[in-house]
Amino acid sequence: MDLSTITLIIAGAVIAGFVQGLSGFAFSMVAMSFWAWAVDPKIAAVLAVFGALTGQVLAVFSVRREFNPSLLAPFVVGGLCGIPLGVWVLPLLDSNWFKVFIGALLILWCPIMLFSKTIPTPKPTYPLVNGFIGILGGVMSGLGGFAGAIPTLWCYVRGYDRHTQRAVIQNFNLAILSVTMVTYLATGLVTASVLPLLAIVLPAMLIPTLLGTRIYKYISDAVFRKVVLSLLIGSGLALLSSAIPQLLFC
């Protein structure tokens, strides 16, 4: 792997680690906006799950007092059911289609998150509905560590306060990403050639994640979220512009 690709991996890990430390989610979304340019989808998925899981282990203690087992349980049970489907689909992905998938996800999901305050809050919410949201999160986790994307949007829609939302997403991600990583190991996706890349991601993300976790207590989440989501929308458009011509003219 050449120096430019390694630099891209490091840059993605640094920025994604900080964002996850600050917000409690989005490591894979941010990292993939860098890595999908030059890293094979299966390798990128392993790196994203590893980085996201490591970040959750570092950050989860910041929400330990907000832990609510009865609220969290349906999400986790559903997520565990969804992981196998995502892992099954992952090896079938072509690199250009993978870019389209990530790009479309960014430009569809991020604007909704950006303007989520305008979405009416559905009431009541039954555990079965939370479980279905968890299934979608599990599928997304199997595809590359995107466990928190759909559950995070759902928490915004539900109108949970900032700390409750962070507690749900971080604890959900910790559980689902742990199982996803074990599944990757069991299915042979974590090969010997990936191990040096994991050794690059780990130190690159550690300090930014811890820094983001500390800043979380002092910065306005709303302002930072708008900046990050705006950048991710731009990344999604760039990924689509890169992949779609290849699919159309190959």
C-alpha angles and dihedrals in degrees: 000000000000128000095255091057092048089050089051091051091050093047092050092049094048096049095038091049092053093047092049092047090052100041104024094238145038101078092130094042093053096038093048091053084067103031100046088071096066112001126087110254095239093050092043090052092053092048091047094050091046093049095044092048093048090050092050091051089053096044104035094087090066090071101036093116092055094056112136112181096188092054094042100045100076091049092051096045090050092046092054089054092051100049098079092056093052092047090049093053096045099077090051094061120111114217094242093046088048089056089049090050093050093042094049091047091053097047094043100041101037098057089049089052090045093056098028093125088075093059114100115241113241116225134229108022117200123210089244090063091050088049091055090050087051091053090055090049090051092052090050090048091054090051094057115317098292091137096134102047101087097030089051092053089048091052089053090049090050090054097235114170118254096262095045091049092049091049093051095046097043095047092043091050092047092054098041097041091050091056092042091054091049089049091051089052093048094049095048098248090127100072130176090259090059095054096078089052091052087053088055096047096048101062092035093060102035102083095037090051093050090045091051091049091053095046090050089080094055109033130077107256091201096059095043092047091055092053094047095045091049090053091048091052088055090049091051092052090049092051092050092048089053098047106035097063089051091053094045099047104032 
